[in-house]
Amino acid sequence: MPNVKIFTDSTSDMPQGWKETYDIGVIPLYVVFEDTTYRDGADITPDEVYRKVAAAGALPKTAAPSPADFIHAFAPVIENGDDIVYLSLSSSLSSTYQNARLAAEEFPPGRVQVVDSCTVCGGIALLAVKAAKAALGGGSSGEIVSMLERDRERLSTEFVIDTLDYLHMGGRCSGMQNFIGSLLKIRPVLRMVDGSIVPVSKVRGKKEKAVEQMLSHALSDIERMDKEMVIVAHTQAEEDARYLCDALEGAGAKEIAVMEAGCVIGSHCGPRTVGLMYLKNEQPG
């Protein structure tokens, strides 16, 4: 049975140590400022993105890897005799998934399997690491795909955005919504549902109130939470991340990974965003 290599894309914001430990391939998306194109996670940092946005008053464009990018990354693995499972950014948010599907068709049937994560950021990373562990344990590509399709239904991904400015510049909320939201200091709590981002609530006042509400949602799941791995992701929100880590550790989480979201995610949600990702068990325990 061939070995299986796991791939994902840069919106997983996979820590370098995980890439190396679990031999996970990461294919970058692109961030485009005017006439200059950068590879997410390779050519530009999130801090540079925020500085450029502040200076220009406009967001960069983001772009999916092309089918050719995927073929270039996949070909050496296939030629080596291994199979591939690629876990993509939610297909509702990007053409990344579709481009990977097109690339997979260029290889013999079944050699490259593409799975829609239906999530973003640390949620993708959590699923990818679990898939990589299964691959290192000898799991077949079919077994890993089935596992991922089950686990994505058990994944909770929720986050708090500090400012509506980036959503407004990106066309995801109107000027009036942005004005009213800024005036009333509204911080939305957002959740991934069926691959799309939906508002759970809009908290008025200090950001800490919204973070508390997100934490309370997680703690309400504590009996069903898979405490082996919880992810806290953020964009320039170290203090909020530490607070969430301390609270979840006190609630019994065994391992909490903190990661900073990269350029593509940061380009859409802006600085000072913080999120929680974890799997929920079918039964308490």
Helices and strands as residue ranges (DSSP letters): E 4-9, G 10-12, H 16-22, E 25-27, E 30-33, E 36-39, H 46-56, E 61-63, H 67-79, E 83-88, H 96-104, E 112-116, H 121-136, H 141-151, G 152-154, E 155-160, H 165-169, H 175-183, E 186-193, E 196-204, H 207-220, E 225-235, H 238-250, E 256-260, H 263-269, E 273-280
